[in-house]
Every structure is written in C-alpha cells, then in structure tokens.
Amino acid sequence: MTAPANEMHEDRGRWIPLLFIAGLALLVVVQAGFAWLAIRSDPGVATPNAYERGLAHNAVLRQAAGEAALGWRIAVEPRAGVARRGTLVVTASDAQARPLDGLTVTGLVQRPTRAGLDLRLAFHFIGAGRYQADYELPLAGLWALDLLLERDGVQVQHAVRFSVP
C-alpha cells in the first residue's frame, strides 16, 4: 500500500529546518574559531599608549616648531659592511652651515615590521660635526633610525630609514 500524497509531501520537507539549524551551527563554530585566532595572534599595536600620545600632539608640534627655528641640518649616511654590519655617520650643521660639535647623539634602530629587534646606538664624535656608530643587525632589509641630538639643554629629533643588505 502506498502512502497518501499529503504524507509524502510532509516527510520530504522535514529536513529543511534541520539543514538551516546545521548551517547556523557551522557559522557559529567558524566565527568562534576566528575569534580565538584573533585573541591569540599579534594585536598589531605599533604605538603603545597611542591615546595619551595623541593627546600630547600639541606639545609635539611645539617641539617641532622649536627644532625648525634652530635651523639645524642633519644628514645620515649609512655605510653597509658585510653580514648585516655597518656604520652610520651623522653630520650636523647649524643654519649657517657650520659644523655642530659637542653634541650628544643617540639613536634607536627599529624594524618597522617586527617588534623586539630594537638596537640602541651611542654615536661618538669623529670631527667637523660628524658622529659615528657601528651596528650589527639580526636581519637584512629596511630599518628605521630615530636620532636624538642634544646640546646645552636643546634637543632635536630626526628620523630616517635605511636598508641593510
């Protein structure tokens, strides 16, 4: 004996709600996996305390205006050596192109794409407004150098990027 036509149509449609629920469950599992990966991976924070630094932006602008008024000219010459070693030479002059002697020059070398590889440099005076520091970096590629030049309570910052073969 065959089932009536009404019962056959009712049996065929029972799996549709189950398929909808299974699809939603799969979506929840995939989204939970993405959330877990996001929590466990690198947060991508490039600037710690970015909000506080943003609030202090006017002070940064005032400092930059003071540096510009000094008229100091800063040039950086990277001299590559072998095996990711080299020398950085900083030349500093005043607004009248006279060499700036007696500066304290420090630097921070950072990898723009990878944290934890920072290297602090102390430059020594080599004459005629020139200062030199040797470096040995763990990786080849692009590096950022942030310089701080100081004399008699006056500070000037300078940033440059250089490549290490």
C-alpha positions in Angstrom: 0.0 0.0 0.0 1.3 3.5 -0.8 1.2 6.4 1.5 -1.2 9.2 0.7 0.1 12.2 -1.3 -0.2 14.5 1.7 2.1 12.4 3.9 4.8 12.2 1.2 5.0 15.9 0.9 5.2 16.3 4.7 8.1 13.8 5.0 10.1 15.5 2.2 10.2 18.9 3.9 11.2 17.8 7.5 15.0 18.0 6.8 14.8 21.7 5.7 14.7 23.2 9.2 17.4 20.8 10.3 19.6 22.0 7.4 19.0 25.6 8.4 20.0 24.9 12.1 23.1 22.9 11.0 24.2 25.8 8.7 23.8 28.3 11.6 25.8 26.0 13.9 28.6 25.8 11.4 28.6 29.6 11.1 28.9 29.9 14.9 31.8 27.4 15.0 33.7 29.2 12.2 33.2 32.6 13.9 34.3 31.2 17.3 37.4 29.9 15.5 38.1 33.3 14.0 37.6 35.0 17.5 40.1 32.5 19.0 42.7 33.2 16.4 42.2 37.0 16.8 42.8 36.8 20.6 45.8 34.5 20.3 47.6 36.4 17.5 49.6 39.6 17.5 47.5 42.6 18.4 49.2 44.8 15.9 49.8 47.6 18.3 52.6 49.8 16.8 52.4 52.6 19.3 52.0 51.8 23.0 49.7 54.3 24.8 48.6 55.8 21.4 45.6 57.7 23.0 47.9 59.5 25.5 50.4 60.3 22.8 47.6 61.7 20.6 46.5 64.0 23.5 50.1 65.3 23.7 50.2 66.1 20.0 50.2 69.8 20.5 53.4 69.5 22.6 55.0 67.5 19.8 54.0 70.3 17.3 55.6 73.0 19.6 58.8 70.9 19.9 58.9 70.5 16.1 58.5 74.3 15.6 61.3 74.9 18.1 63.6 72.5 16.2 62.8 74.2 12.9 63.6 77.6 14.4 67.1 76.3 15.3 67.8 75.6 11.7 70.0 72.5 12.4 70.6 70.4 9.3 71.0 66.7 9.9 72.2 64.2 7.3 72.6 60.5 7.9 74.9 58.3 5.8 74.6 54.5 6.2 77.7 52.6 5.2 76.9 49.0 4.7 79.5 46.4 5.7 79.3 42.7 5.5 77.0 40.2 7.2 74.4 42.9 8.2 77.1 45.0 9.9 77.8 48.6 9.0 78.3 52.2 10.2 76.0 55.1 10.5 77.5 58.6 10.1 75.5 61.6 11.2 76.5 65.1 10.0 75.1 68.0 11.9 75.4 71.7 11.0 73.7 74.9 12.1 71.6 77.3 10.0 74.9 79.0 8.6 76.2 75.5 7.6 78.8 75.5 10.4 79.5 72.0 11.9 77.8 71.3 15.2 80.4 69.9 17.6 79.8 68.9 21.2 76.5 67.2 20.6 75.4 64.1 22.4 73.9 61.8 19.7 71.9 58.7 20.4 69.9 56.5 18.2 67.3 53.8 18.2 67.2 51.4 15.3 63.9 49.6 14.8 62.5 47.1 12.4 59.2 48.7 11.1 57.5 45.4 10.6 58.7 43.4 13.6 58.9 44.3 17.2 61.6 43.2 19.6 64.6 43.8 17.4 65.4 47.3 18.6 69.0 48.4 18.9 70.2 51.4 20.8 73.2 53.3 19.4 75.6 55.8 21.1 77.4 57.9 18.5 80.9 59.2 19.0 82.4 62.4 17.6 84.7 62.0 14.7 85.3 65.6 13.8 83.7 68.5 11.8 80.2 68.0 13.1 80.2 64.3 12.3 79.3 61.4 14.6 79.6 57.7 14.0 78.1 54.5 15.4 78.7 50.9 14.3 75.8 48.5 14.1 75.1 44.7 13.7 71.5 43.9 12.9 69.9 40.5 13.1 68.1 40.8 9.7 68.6 42.3 6.3 66.1 44.7 4.9 64.5 48.1 5.8 65.3 49.6 9.2 64.1 52.9 10.9 66.6 55.1 12.8 65.3 57.6 15.3 68.0 60.1 16.3 68.2 62.4 19.3 70.8 65.2 19.2 71.3 67.2 22.4 73.4 70.2 23.4 73.0 72.7 26.2 69.5 71.5 27.0 68.4 71.8 23.4 67.1 68.6 21.8 66.5 67.9 18.1 64.9 64.7 16.8 65.5 63.2 13.3 64.2 60.1 11.7 65.4 58.2 8.7 65.0 54.8 7.1 67.9 52.8 5.6 68.3 49.4 4.1 70.7 46.7 5.2 71.8 44.2 2.5 
